[in-house]
Amino acid sequence: MDKEPITLNGLNKLKEELVFLKEKKRPEIVAAIAEARSHGDLKENAEYHAAKEEQSHNEGRITEINDIIARANVIDVTNLNNEGKVIFGSTVYLEDLDTGEKINYKIVGRDEADLKQKLIFFQSPIGKGLIGKNKSDLVEINTPSGVKNFEIKDVKYI
């Protein structure tokens, strides 16, 4: 069973989701199943089948979260001092050398990755291209949308 790197924040979010699914969602689904059952014939009962399907999804996600938590290797970058080196959990401030655009990414685990929030998976092309590099390095990264050239302006461990 491989350990899965995760930030402290990512682990806390998973634990919150788990509590929600177990303590709020699960009882709602059980109530919906009971309500649908009371309507009689289950073969023709769309509400019953929808509720059972939702129950299956909910229980699957609970199992998935429990597995992730069991394999979690929590990395707290606030306790690390890497002098400008890009590592898992660090926030990287970049300048796109082709467009002049300034952007920053936090390098995170699979379950935390969310490009809209600038959280990138450490195994993604950009994540792989940045890890191990240092502040002031020039980096060329092959992405699905073509080659990108960045300068690492800063690296923070927050």
VENRAWO-V424621 format. One record per residue. N is the residue number from 1. RES is the residue in one small letter. D_LAST is the distance of its C-alpha to the last C-alpha in Angstrom with 1 decimal. Layout:
n->N res->RES d_last->D_LAST
n->N res->RES d_last->D_LAST
//
This chain:
n->1 res->m d_last->28.8
n->2 res->d d_last->25.7
n->3 res->k d_last->22.3
n->4 res->e d_last->19.9
n->5 res->p d_last->16.2
n->6 res->i d_last->14.0
n->7 res->t d_last->10.6
n->8 res->l d_last->11.0
n->9 res->n d_last->10.8
n->10 res->g d_last->13.3
n->11 res->l d_last->15.5
n->12 res->n d_last->15.7
n->13 res->k d_last->16.8
n->14 res->l d_last->19.3
n->15 res->k d_last->20.7
n->16 res->e d_last->21.1
n->17 res->e d_last->22.9
n->18 res->l d_last->25.1
n->19 res->v d_last->26.1
n->20 res->f d_last->27.0
n->21 res->l d_last->29.0
n->22 res->k d_last->30.9
n->23 res->e d_last->31.6
n->24 res->k d_last->32.0
n->25 res->k d_last->32.7
n->26 res->r d_last->34.9
n->27 res->p d_last->37.3
n->28 res->e d_last->37.6
n->29 res->i d_last->38.6
n->30 res->v d_last->41.1
n->31 res->a d_last->42.6
n->32 res->a d_last->42.9
n->33 res->i d_last->44.7
n->34 res->a d_last->47.0
n->35 res->e d_last->47.8
n->36 res->a d_last->48.5
n->37 res->r d_last->50.7
n->38 res->s d_last->52.8
n->39 res->h d_last->53.8
n->40 res->g d_last->56.0
n->41 res->d d_last->56.4
n->42 res->l d_last->53.1
n->43 res->k d_last->54.2
n->44 res->e d_last->54.3
n->45 res->n d_last->51.4
n->46 res->a d_last->48.5
n->47 res->e d_last->46.4
n->48 res->y d_last->46.8
n->49 res->h d_last->45.8
n->50 res->a d_last->42.8
n->51 res->a d_last->41.7
n->52 res->k d_last->42.2
n->53 res->e d_last->40.2
n->54 res->e d_last->37.3
n->55 res->q d_last->37.6
n->56 res->s d_last->37.5
n->57 res->h d_last->34.3
n->58 res->n d_last->32.7
n->59 res->e d_last->33.7
n->60 res->g d_last->32.5
n->61 res->r d_last->29.0
n->62 res->i d_last->29.0
n->63 res->t d_last->30.2
n->64 res->e d_last->27.5
n->65 res->i d_last->24.6
n->66 res->n d_last->26.3
n->67 res->d d_last->26.5
n->68 res->i d_last->22.8
n->69 res->i d_last->21.8
n->70 res->a d_last->24.5
n->71 res->r d_last->23.1
n->72 res->a d_last->19.4
n->73 res->n d_last->17.6
n->74 res->v d_last->14.3
n->75 res->i d_last->11.6
n->76 res->d d_last->8.8
n->77 res->v d_last->6.6
n->78 res->t d_last->5.5
n->79 res->n d_last->9.3
n->80 res->l d_last->9.8
n->81 res->n d_last->10.8
n->82 res->n d_last->12.2
n->83 res->e d_last->13.2
n->84 res->g d_last->12.5
n->85 res->k d_last->13.4
n->86 res->v d_last->12.4
n->87 res->i d_last->11.9
n->88 res->f d_last->11.5
n->89 res->g d_last->8.1
n->90 res->s d_last->6.8
n->91 res->t d_last->7.1
n->92 res->v d_last->10.5
n->93 res->y d_last->12.4
n->94 res->l d_last->16.1
n->95 res->e d_last->19.5
n->96 res->d d_last->22.2
n->97 res->l d_last->25.1
n->98 res->d d_last->27.7
n->99 res->t d_last->26.9
n->100 res->g d_last->24.8
n->101 res->e d_last->22.3
n->102 res->k d_last->18.7
n->103 res->i d_last->16.2
n->104 res->n d_last->12.7
n->105 res->y d_last->11.8
n->106 res->k d_last->9.2
n->107 res->i d_last->11.2
n->108 res->v d_last->12.2
n->109 res->g d_last->15.4
n->110 res->r d_last->18.7
n->111 res->d d_last->18.7
n->112 res->e d_last->15.5
n->113 res->a d_last->16.4
n->114 res->d d_last->17.4
n->115 res->l d_last->18.1
n->116 res->k d_last->18.8
n->117 res->q d_last->15.2
n->118 res->k d_last->14.1
n->119 res->l d_last->13.1
n->120 res->i d_last->15.1
n->121 res->f d_last->16.8
n->122 res->f d_last->16.3
n->123 res->q d_last->20.1
n->124 res->s d_last->20.8
n->125 res->p d_last->22.4
n->126 res->i d_last->19.5
n->127 res->g d_last->17.0
n->128 res->k d_last->19.7
n->129 res->g d_last->20.4
n->130 res->l d_last->16.9
n->131 res->i d_last->16.1
n->132 res->g d_last->17.3
n->133 res->k d_last->17.6
n->134 res->n d_last->16.4
n->135 res->k d_last->15.6
n->136 res->s d_last->18.9
n->137 res->d d_last->20.3
n->138 res->l d_last->22.6
n->139 res->v d_last->22.3
n->140 res->e d_last->25.0
n->141 res->i d_last->24.2
n->142 res->n d_last->27.0
n->143 res->t d_last->26.1
n->144 res->p d_last->28.5
n->145 res->s d_last->29.1
n->146 res->g d_last->29.9
n->147 res->v d_last->28.5
n->148 res->k d_last->25.4
n->149 res->n d_last->24.7
n->150 res->f d_last->21.3
n->151 res->e d_last->20.1
n->152 res->i d_last->16.5
n->153 res->k d_last->15.8
n->154 res->d d_last->12.3
n->155 res->v d_last->9.5
n->156 res->k d_last->5.9
n->157 res->y d_last->3.8
n->158 res->i d_last->0.0
//
